[in-house]
């Protein structure tokens, strides 16, 4: 892979993270406490979970780029500045892990065939429905959450 392509992919990763942080900053008062459906995580919990999963994946696959993983993966953090710092920090850790492993030619330690695949998982995570109960009526939980987030942003 050429260095130019790696740079383009990492820039895309950074832009996706900025979009997420900008959405966080655009939430109205009370938006972090919104839920897609009763019993589902809040917007804040979904975002803190995302940051924690990123850090866990880096720790498992490229420990040289690891940062501390939060004790509570679904933390109900209510300070958007803390959530933004966590998203930016975890995004930077993924970037560092991918750049370092790709540059050195080393594969990841745990579950990925190629270092670039570490970027794929957090993006795929956004596309999958949140369905903790397995009940069919909850299969579109994340889709509902994203629609609700859109409604909050248009208020």
C-alpha positions as CSV (number, residue, x, y, z in Angstrom):
1,X,0.0,0.0,0.0
2,X,1.3,3.4,-0.8
3,X,1.8,6.0,1.9
4,X,-0.7,8.2,0.0
5,X,-3.5,5.7,0.3
6,X,-2.9,5.1,4.0
7,X,-2.9,8.9,4.5
8,X,-6.2,9.2,2.7
9,X,-7.8,6.4,4.8
10,X,-6.6,7.9,8.0
11,X,-7.8,11.3,7.0
12,X,-11.2,9.8,6.3
13,X,-11.1,8.2,9.8
14,X,-10.4,11.5,11.3
15,X,-13.2,13.2,9.4
16,X,-15.7,10.6,10.5
17,X,-14.6,11.1,14.1
18,X,-15.0,14.9,13.7
19,X,-18.5,14.4,12.3
20,X,-19.4,12.3,15.4
21,X,-18.0,14.9,17.8
22,X,-19.7,17.7,15.9
23,X,-23.1,15.9,16.2
24,X,-22.4,15.6,19.9
25,X,-21.9,19.3,20.1
26,X,-25.1,20.0,18.2
27,X,-27.3,18.1,20.6
28,X,-29.9,20.3,22.4
29,X,-30.2,20.4,26.1
30,X,-31.3,16.9,27.3
31,X,-30.2,15.2,24.1
32,X,-27.6,13.1,25.8
33,X,-30.4,11.5,27.9
34,X,-32.5,10.5,24.8
35,X,-33.1,6.9,24.1
36,X,-34.2,5.2,20.9
37,X,-36.6,2.9,22.7
38,X,-37.5,2.3,26.3
39,X,-34.8,0.2,28.0
40,X,-32.1,1.1,25.4
41,X,-29.0,3.0,26.2
42,X,-29.0,6.8,26.2
43,X,-27.2,8.7,23.5
44,X,-24.5,9.4,26.1
45,X,-24.1,5.7,26.8
46,X,-23.9,4.8,23.1
47,X,-21.1,7.4,22.6
48,X,-19.1,6.3,25.7
49,X,-19.5,2.7,24.6
50,X,-18.1,3.6,21.2
51,X,-15.1,5.2,22.7
52,X,-14.5,2.3,25.1
53,X,-14.8,-0.3,22.3
54,X,-12.3,1.6,20.2
55,X,-9.8,1.6,23.1
56,X,-10.4,-2.1,23.9
57,X,-9.8,-3.0,20.3
58,X,-6.5,-1.1,20.2
59,X,-5.4,-2.7,23.5
60,X,-6.2,-6.2,22.2
61,X,-4.7,-5.7,18.8
62,X,-1.9,-3.1,19.0
63,X,-1.0,-2.7,22.7
64,X,1.9,-0.3,21.9
65,X,-0.8,2.3,20.9
66,X,-3.1,1.5,23.8
67,X,-4.5,4.1,26.2
68,X,-6.4,3.3,29.4
69,X,-9.7,1.6,28.8
70,X,-12.6,3.0,31.0
71,X,-13.8,0.8,33.8
72,X,-17.5,1.3,32.7
73,X,-18.1,0.7,29.0
74,X,-21.6,2.1,29.0
75,X,-20.9,5.0,31.4
76,X,-23.8,7.5,31.7
77,X,-21.5,10.5,31.2
78,X,-23.4,13.7,31.0
79,X,-20.6,16.2,30.2
80,X,-20.4,16.6,26.4
81,X,-16.8,17.9,26.7
82,X,-15.7,14.7,28.5
83,X,-17.5,12.5,25.8
84,X,-15.8,14.6,23.1
85,X,-12.4,14.1,24.7
86,X,-13.0,10.4,24.9
87,X,-14.1,10.1,21.3
88,X,-11.1,12.2,20.1
89,X,-8.7,10.2,22.3
90,X,-10.0,6.8,21.2
91,X,-10.1,7.9,17.6
92,X,-6.5,9.0,17.8
93,X,-5.5,5.7,19.4
94,X,-7.1,3.8,16.5
95,X,-5.3,6.0,14.0
96,X,-1.9,5.5,15.8
97,X,-2.5,1.7,15.9
98,X,-3.3,1.5,12.2
99,X,-0.5,3.8,11.2
100,X,2.1,2.0,13.4
101,X,1.2,-1.5,12.4
102,X,0.8,-0.7,8.7
103,X,4.1,1.2,8.7
104,X,6.0,-1.6,10.5
105,X,4.3,-4.4,8.4
106,X,3.1,-6.1,11.6
107,X,-0.4,-7.6,11.7
108,X,-2.6,-7.1,14.7
109,X,-2.2,-9.4,17.8
110,X,-5.8,-10.6,18.1
111,X,-8.6,-10.6,15.6
112,X,-7.7,-8.8,12.4
113,X,-5.9,-10.0,9.3
114,X,-4.6,-6.6,8.4
115,X,-4.1,-3.4,10.4
116,X,-6.6,-1.4,8.3
117,X,-9.4,-3.7,9.4
118,X,-9.3,-2.0,12.9
119,X,-10.9,1.0,11.3
120,X,-13.7,-1.1,9.8
121,X,-15.1,-2.4,13.1
122,X,-16.2,0.9,14.7
123,X,-17.8,1.9,11.4
124,X,-19.6,-1.4,11.0
125,X,-20.8,-1.0,14.6
126,X,-22.7,2.1,13.7
127,X,-24.5,0.2,10.9
128,X,-25.7,-2.7,13.0
129,X,-28.9,-2.5,14.9
130,X,-28.7,-2.5,18.7
131,X,-30.7,-5.4,19.9
132,X,-29.7,-6.5,23.4
133,X,-32.9,-8.5,24.0
134,X,-33.0,-10.4,20.7
135,X,-36.6,-9.5,20.3
136,X,-37.6,-8.8,16.7
137,X,-39.3,-5.5,17.4
138,X,-36.0,-4.1,18.7
139,X,-33.8,-5.0,15.7
140,X,-33.8,-1.5,14.4
141,X,-32.8,0.1,17.7
142,X,-29.7,2.0,16.4
143,X,-31.6,3.1,13.3
144,X,-34.3,4.4,15.6
145,X,-31.7,6.1,17.7
146,X,-30.1,7.8,14.7
147,X,-33.5,9.0,13.6
148,X,-34.3,10.3,17.0
149,X,-30.9,12.0,17.1
150,X,-31.8,13.6,13.8
151,X,-35.1,14.8,15.2
152,X,-33.3,16.3,18.3
153,X,-30.9,18.1,16.0
154,X,-33.7,19.6,14.0
155,X,-35.5,21.0,17.1
